[in-house]
Structures are given as structure tokens and as C-alpha cells.
Amino acid sequence: MTIRAAILDDYQNVALKFADWSPVSKDVELKVFTKPFAGRDQAIKALQGFPIVVGMRERTPFPRQVIEALPDLKLLITTGARNNSFDVAAATARGVTVCGTRATGNPTTGIVFGLLLELTRRIGFENARMKAGEPWQITIGKDIEGLTLGIVGLGKLGQRVAGVAKAFGMNVIAWSQNLTPGKCQEVGVGYATREELFAKADVVTVHLVLSDRSRGLVTAADIGRMKPGAYLINTARAPIVDQAALLKALQDRTIAGAGLDVFETEPLPLDHPYRKLDNVVLTPHLGYVSEQNYRTYFADIVEDIRAFLDGKPVRVIAAK
């Protein structure tokens, strides 16, 4: 008898192509969902009768209410080593094993600089104009060499971004709640106070994990300190930044623009004001979406399922 497994939010319909599923194909009946659920109730209804559910990052949350409404659920998998939208404690209490995967490379770094270069050099904008037969060359771009990049959060990703920024010839400063001047010196970047970073940076980029401490960390006052010609880039999580304050600053043009890969509601609603602003560059949460990463994600998912079926689960995420 086969076990039903749901693969959720496979927007590009590639899950079955990026891994060899033969190790579990005789034991597992796979169903791929390519569209997001309209809400919690739809997710609960659709996932009845699935002992195995595979989530893609935080696209479909699994809070306690959802987990408790799925009596057949035995194995819940997330891509990546953690997932703040999964209530692991609730799953553990219900006897549900939660497993993760590895990741490959650092695709978010490329998105950071893709957004930055589009904001400053308008590459995509001019590409679209040329293909539409528009008049030659109307953009006067801003060279990022010599600009100051302010990094909020100097962890693994923040450090990688700092390295690329220095290769571009940017001056790099950093701040976060627990960051010390000594740590900045180790990484080779300047230490700044919170006030200094937002006031001095030509570009502010956010690289923190969303938590109770970081939610709303970038406030209206912080955005208000930014230069009129400065940009804000967020590839971390939207709630880290005061969204109302950011939207107002963009609408009032008190800052030059923003590059955003993450949003409070994803997919971003069609009527969201961000879509109408010409000083905002938007990408649909591409930070972790790369071929290399997907090949790692889905190969590990196959291993997670096989190990669970064999009674020896791997990459188990424990409740805190």
C-alpha cells in the first residue's frame, strides 16, 4: 500500500524534475500542488489524507491550528534547515516528525546586487525600452563604487554581501542589536551605531532572521534618517521593516527607492501600491530560488522521506 505525499507550492512545476524520486516511488504516491492555497481553510481541506507533506520555505504556513486539523499527518518537511512558519512544538506534540534539508550556495547575495544595480543603473528598464523600440539611452545611472553600503545584520549572509560590496569598491558599515566593533573588524567593515548607519548609508540592506526581536526593527524613525538619495533593499523578511513607513517614504520620495524581494503577503496582491511605484524594483521572493538550491532541496526531500519510511529519520528539526 502506497502512502500519499503532498508537495506544496511548486510554482514553477519543477519538483519532480530536480531530483530522482525512484527511491520512494514504489512506496509513495506523490501529488504536486503548483498554486498557493487561498487560505488556511483551503489548505486544511486539500491536505486531508496526506501522511507526508512537503513545504517550500514559508509559502504555506503550518501553525498549530493547521497541524491539529490534519490527523493523518506524520511527516512534515521544509526546505532549508529551519522554518519560522512551522510550529514545530505543535507538530512534536502531535507525534509529527519535522525534517529539513540542506541548501547550496548563497543565491540571495546575487538578488541583493541585482536589485541594487537595477535601482542605480536601470539595466532591466533600458533593456525593455530597447526591445520596445524606444529612443536610445535616457538613463543616467549612479555608479555604486564609492557609495556606502549599510548592512543591518552581519551574519553569514551579511558577511557575503559585504565581501561583494567591497569588490565593487563600496564602503561598508554594519549595525545590529548585538554587533560589536570587534566583529566588524574581523570581517573588515566599519562599525556604526544604528543612527549612524541609516544617516550615512547610500544603500541600506537588511540581513536578519525574522524573530520577535527583529520584527519591526527598522522603524519609521530609521527610514526618516535616510538620505533623500538613499535606497533600501530587503531580501530578508518584510515584517523586519515598518511597511507603512517604507511605503510612505517611497510615495513621498523622501528616499530614492527600494529593492524588495519579500512581502507581508506572498504572492504580492495585484492591487498592492508597490506595483505602481516607479522607484521600487520588485522580485517575487527569488532569494532562495536557484537551480543549484532546488537540486539540493529536492534530493534531500527524497532522502528525508526514504529515511522516515525506514524508521531512521534524518535532518530532524527539534522543538525549541
VENSUL-V332548 format. One record per residue. N is the residue number from 1. RES is the residue in one letter. PHI is phi in whole degrees, -180 to 180 (NA if undefined). NEAR is the number of other C-alpha atoms within 12 Angstrom. Layout:
n->{N/N}
res->{RES/RES}
phi->{PHI/PHI}
near->{NEAR/NEAR}
This chain:
n->{1/2/3/4/5/6/7/8/9/10/11/12/13/14/15/16/17/18/19/20/21/22/23/24/25/26/27/28/29/30/31/32/33/34/35/36/37/38/39/40/41/42/43/44/45/46/47/48/49/50/51/52/53/54/55/56/57/58/59/60/61/62/63/64/65/66/67/68/69/70/71/72/73/74/75/76/77/78/79/80/81/82/83/84/85/86/87/88/89/90/91/92/93/94/95/96/97/98/99/100/101/102/103/104/105/106/107/108/109/110/111/112/113/114/115/116/117/118/119/120/121/122/123/124/125/126/127/128/129/130/131/132/133/134/135/136/137/138/139/140/141/142/143/144/145/146/147/148/149/150/151/152/153/154/155/156/157/158/159/160/161/162/163/164/165/166/167/168/169/170/171/172/173/174/175/176/177/178/179/180/181/182/183/184/185/186/187/188/189/190/191/192/193/194/195/196/197/198/199/200/201/202/203/204/205/206/207/208/209/210/211/212/213/214/215/216/217/218/219/220/221/222/223/224/225/226/227/228/229/230/231/232/233/234/235/236/237/238/239/240/241/242/243/244/245/246/247/248/249/250/251/252/253/254/255/256/257/258/259/260/261/262/263/264/265/266/267/268/269/270/271/272/273/274/275/276/277/278/279/280/281/282/283/284/285/286/287/288/289/290/291/292/293/294/295/296/297/298/299/300/301/302/303/304/305/306/307/308/309/310/311/312/313/314/315/316/317/318/319/320}
res->{M/T/I/R/A/A/I/L/D/D/Y/Q/N/V/A/L/K/F/A/D/W/S/P/V/S/K/D/V/E/L/K/V/F/T/K/P/F/A/G/R/D/Q/A/I/K/A/L/Q/G/F/P/I/V/V/G/M/R/E/R/T/P/F/P/R/Q/V/I/E/A/L/P/D/L/K/L/L/I/T/T/G/A/R/N/N/S/F/D/V/A/A/A/T/A/R/G/V/T/V/C/G/T/R/A/T/G/N/P/T/T/G/I/V/F/G/L/L/L/E/L/T/R/R/I/G/F/E/N/A/R/M/K/A/G/E/P/W/Q/I/T/I/G/K/D/I/E/G/L/T/L/G/I/V/G/L/G/K/L/G/Q/R/V/A/G/V/A/K/A/F/G/M/N/V/I/A/W/S/Q/N/L/T/P/G/K/C/Q/E/V/G/V/G/Y/A/T/R/E/E/L/F/A/K/A/D/V/V/T/V/H/L/V/L/S/D/R/S/R/G/L/V/T/A/A/D/I/G/R/M/K/P/G/A/Y/L/I/N/T/A/R/A/P/I/V/D/Q/A/A/L/L/K/A/L/Q/D/R/T/I/A/G/A/G/L/D/V/F/E/T/E/P/L/P/L/D/H/P/Y/R/K/L/D/N/V/V/L/T/P/H/L/G/Y/V/S/E/Q/N/Y/R/T/Y/F/A/D/I/V/E/D/I/R/A/F/L/D/G/K/P/V/R/V/I/A/A/K}
phi->{NA/-84/-105/-82/-131/-105/-106/-96/54/-86/-54/-92/56/-125/-55/-78/-94/-96/-155/-90/-91/-61/-61/-122/-64/-78/-107/-127/-100/-92/-127/-101/-105/-99/-119/-69/-71/-68/179/-61/-63/-64/-62/-61/-64/-70/-99/-63/85/-108/-69/-122/-131/-112/-103/-104/49/-103/-61/-118/-72/-127/-76/-54/-59/-71/-60/-71/-92/-119/-65/-86/-66/-125/-135/-121/-118/-118/-74/92/-87/-153/-155/-70/-92/-100/-86/-66/-63/-66/-64/-60/-63/-92/79/-94/-82/-113/-125/-121/-136/-83/-133/-125/68/-146/-64/-63/-57/-63/-65/-55/-80/-63/-64/-63/-70/-69/-65/-94/-116/56/-64/-63/-61/-71/-60/-64/-65/-63/-71/-90/76/-77/-56/-68/52/-111/-84/-115/-82/-115/-71/-82/-62/91/-76/-101/-100/-103/-102/-96/106/-108/-83/-57/-71/-58/-68/-65/-62/-60/-63/-68/-60/-66/-64/-79/86/-85/-87/-121/-127/-146/-154/-159/-59/-109/-72/-115/-58/-63/-64/-62/-64/-59/-83/86/-126/-82/-89/-135/-72/-56/-63/-64/-61/-71/-79/-94/-70/-82/-139/-109/-127/-103/-141/-127/-80/-70/-152/-61/-75/-96/-62/71/-62/-85/-96/-60/-64/-62/-63/-67/-81/-69/-64/-60/-96/-90/-121/-118/-120/-129/-117/-92/-146/-59/-66/-67/-107/-62/-69/-65/-67/-64/-60/-64/-62/-72/-66/-84/58/-80/-125/-73/171/-146/-117/-126/-113/-134/-144/-64/-118/-127/-60/-65/-55/-64/-97/-69/-58/-56/-67/-102/-95/-83/-104/-125/-107/-116/-131/-85/51/-90/-52/-107/-93/-144/-59/-62/-65/-63/-64/-69/-52/-74/-63/-69/-62/-59/-63/-60/-67/-61/-65/-65/-63/-86/80/-134/-59/-119/52/-73/-96/-86/-69/-84}
near->{8/15/26/28/36/34/41/38/31/29/22/21/17/23/35/27/18/23/24/20/25/18/20/26/22/15/21/26/23/27/26/28/28/21/22/27/23/18/18/22/19/16/30/28/18/26/35/24/21/32/32/41/47/46/41/42/34/32/37/40/34/39/23/22/19/31/41/25/25/32/22/25/32/32/42/49/49/43/45/31/26/29/31/26/25/39/30/34/23/26/35/25/18/25/22/34/39/43/42/38/36/29/29/23/22/25/25/35/34/24/34/45/37/29/38/46/28/33/37/34/23/27/23/20/26/23/19/15/17/16/12/11/11/13/13/13/17/15/19/13/17/22/19/29/21/18/26/35/45/44/50/47/39/38/24/19/30/38/33/28/42/38/25/26/34/25/16/21/17/27/31/42/46/45/38/34/20/20/27/22/21/15/22/28/18/14/25/21/33/31/33/32/25/31/24/26/36/38/28/32/40/39/47/51/49/47/39/35/29/27/17/12/15/25/20/27/30/42/24/22/19/29/41/25/28/35/26/24/27/38/46/53/48/47/45/37/33/35/29/34/37/27/31/21/25/40/31/21/34/33/22/16/25/25/34/33/39/47/44/43/39/37/33/28/24/27/25/22/15/11/11/17/21/31/22/16/22/20/34/34/38/35/30/25/33/32/33/35/32/24/23/19/28/34/28/29/39/36/30/35/47/38/30/38/46/28/21/29/26/14/12/15/27/27/26/30/30/23/21/13}
